[in-house]
Amino acid sequence: MSTTATANLPVLYSYFRSSCSWRVRVALKLKKIDHEIRYINLLKNEQRSEEYLKISPFGFVPAFVDNRNGKTLIESVSIMEYLDETYPEFPLLPKDPQDRATVRALVQAVAMDIQPVTNLRVLRYLEEDKRSAWSKHWSEEGFKAIESLLVKSAKTFSVGDSLTMADIVLVPQVYNAVRFGVDMSVYPTVSRLYRELSELPEFHEAHPSRQGDCPPELR
Ligand SMILES: N[C@@H](CCC(=O)N[C@@H](CS)C(=O)NCC(=O)O)C(=O)O
């Protein structure tokens, strides 16, 4: 591993099942940015290696190295915002300030309220037999609120008729909720968006099962 891109392509540090990495994988695809992926195996604790902590001091994926300046970025939402500001093709935020605020509220609900409490290091801190109920509980709490926001904001996509970051963060988090045993049918708007977004090639290609580090039995 290196802290700067050695090839001509930007580099994404990713793990196939990481919802936060999946977000950036989709953003890169929507913006048609060619990139290299380097795999960090979270189950083998590669995110805690001395070498990787120099890239991401929190020991999280994703991290992104911009080949244009060799700089490393961390935090999936700020990586997406950076990509949006520096690669204008396929804007990920709406122009209207009210809609932007709604997109950001939905993004934060997932990225700050659900994902952090169901993250691997938090689950590992809990006793093993408590982990599943914990993840399910916090996912249900979050999606209950997200459903009521989406009922007001969604049309074709989460906010109106343009695909935004709100959609990008939604799909991986629903995928995780399903893994945690959440019954998503009680959130009809979330479920409809998940189904329709999952069919788009950018989401499909960025799916965990399509990643080079996905074990054969999960493909
Ligand atoms: N706020 C960070 C969270 C990143 C994060 O939690 N990544 C998870 C995978 S989705 C991770 O690397 N977990 C490793 C661990 O918990 O040890 C972001 O949005 O990028």
The ligand as an SDF file (V2000), in Angstrom:
LIG
                    3D

 20 19  0  0  0  0  0  0  0  0999 V2000
  -17.8360    7.9220    8.6500 N   0  0  0  0  0  0  0  0  0  0  0  0
  -17.0460    7.0020    7.8950 C   0  0  0  0  0  0  0  0  0  0  0  0
  -17.3210    5.5990    8.3970 C   0  0  0  0  0  0  0  0  0  0  0  0
  -16.4750    4.5910    7.6710 C   0  0  0  0  0  0  0  0  0  0  0  0
  -16.7380    3.1970    8.2240 C   0  0  0  0  0  0  0  0  0  0  0  0
  -17.3540    3.0260    9.2770 O   0  0  0  0  0  0  0  0  0  0  0  0
  -16.2820    2.1930    7.4770 N   0  0  0  0  0  0  0  0  0  0  0  0
  -16.4850    0.8420    7.9190 C   0  0  0  0  0  0  0  0  0  0  0  0
  -16.9690   -0.0170    6.7850 C   0  0  0  0  0  0  0  0  0  0  0  0
  -18.5200    0.5980    6.1840 S   0  0  0  0  0  0  0  0  0  0  0  0
  -15.1600    0.3090    8.4060 C   0  0  0  0  0  0  0  0  0  0  0  0
  -14.1400    0.5320    7.7790 O   0  0  0  0  0  0  0  0  0  0  0  0
  -15.1810   -0.3930    9.5370 N   0  0  0  0  0  0  0  0  0  0  0  0
  -13.9960   -0.9810   10.0790 C   0  0  0  0  0  0  0  0  0  0  0  0
  -14.1110   -1.2500   11.5410 C   0  0  0  0  0  0  0  0  0  0  0  0
  -15.1480   -0.9700   12.1300 O   0  0  0  0  0  0  0  0  0  0  0  0
  -13.1300   -1.7530   12.0790 O   0  0  0  0  0  0  0  0  0  0  0  0
  -17.3450    7.1380    6.4000 C   0  0  0  0  0  0  0  0  0  0  0  0
  -18.4830    7.5050    6.0670 O   0  0  0  0  0  0  0  0  0  0  0  0
  -16.4650    6.8960    5.5710 O   0  0  0  0  0  0  0  0  0  0  0  0
  1  2  1  0
  2  3  1  0
  2 18  1  0
  3  4  1  0
  4  5  1  0
  5  6  2  0
  5  7  1  0
  7  8  1  0
  8  9  1  0
  8 11  1  0
  9 10  1  0
 11 12  2  0
 11 13  1  0
 13 14  1  0
 14 15  1  0
 15 16  2  0
 15 17  1  0
 18 19  2  0
 18 20  1  0
M  END
$$$$
